[in-house]
Amino acid sequence: MVVVSLIMRLIAGAALMLLVAALAFLFEGVDRVVHARMQRRIGPPVFQPFLDLVKLLGKENIVPRRAVAWAFNGAPWVAAATMLLVFLYIPIGSLPPILGGEGDMILIIYLLGLSGVAMAVGGFASGNPIANVGAQREMILMMSYELPLAVVVSTLAYVAYKTGMPGEPFSLETFSGMSVWGVVGKVGFLGILCLFLALVLVVPGETGKGPMDIPEAKTEILEGLIIEYSGTNLAMFKITFALRATAMAAIITAIFFPWSLGSFLGFGSIFLYALDFLWFWVKVFVVQIIFVTFMRTAFGRFKIWQASEFYLIKVAGLSIAGMILASVGLVI
């Protein structure tokens, strides 16, 4: 029975990874089209990311002479694999996560961080000074937004524990089963709103898009940490970039927008799971358009010191304010 369960999990995990990768590239294509239309351009076809991926997979991997080959070649695969693993811990609609359990949100933070570290290692290992600059920026940016991200996650877990939400406090399944907005009072609601805004502001840093397009910065450091990559290795990084945006949108959706359309319409059994599965990805799509596409179109790129100050002072302050308000709301 254990073996059958393990095999079923492996099959479901592999199917979900393939689906998520395809959806991430579809979202990437729509993102580029909407971004172009907001700038009054026509933009590329929606399926352009798929065409780019196929082209890269057919090209040769070139390793610079000064590169540390094993780290240079391994970094893109580690970065892509860790981002795919994130989705195994996210509940999809009414379906529980494939690898759900205790401490999921902490593990997700580590996986997101490991993906960023792998990208930085690849830049350092290339031996290119421009990639070195991009890798340093990636590390600084990651260390800056980790503080507000940790405050948001720990505060949400504390709220779940104190209000008696069913499930483990650090499990995303807890928040997908019951809306966190409805378990707090007016003061607590303001605290949750601050936490939501702080997490939304972390999205550009985590995805490296828009105002936080600092480690790549095409017009400044020529793609930064991926400047020396080509072929399959570059394809893996393109997959990673697409997955980062979709993963952050999925996490926001699972925590703050868990509402079930199937339950609202009175569906049951397989129809409930199927409708909520589709509804979940619709919500992810909307979140990604609003908090990724719009933000990267509306705002220019920060300098690295501005980005670090923004996260360590402003966003961290907002998350701490949310923590205080949420905590006070649980007492009064």
ABEGO torsion letter per residue (X at the ends): XAAAAAAAAAAAAAAAAAAAAAAAAAAAAAAAAAAAAAAGBAEBBAAAAAAAAAAAAABBBBBBAABBAAAAAAAAAAAAAAAAAAAAABBBEABBBAABEBGAAAAAAAAAAAAAAAAAAAAAAAGBAAAAAAAAAAAAAAAAAAAAAAAAAAAAAAAAAAAGBBEBAABAAAAAABBAAAABBAAAAAAAAAAAAAAAAAAAAAAGBEAABAAAGAAAAGGEAAAABBEAAAAAAAAAAAAAAAAAAAAAAAAABABBAAAAAGBBEAAAAAAAAAAAAAAAAAAAAAAAAAAAAABBBBBAAAAAAAAAAAAAAAAAAAAAAAAAAAAX
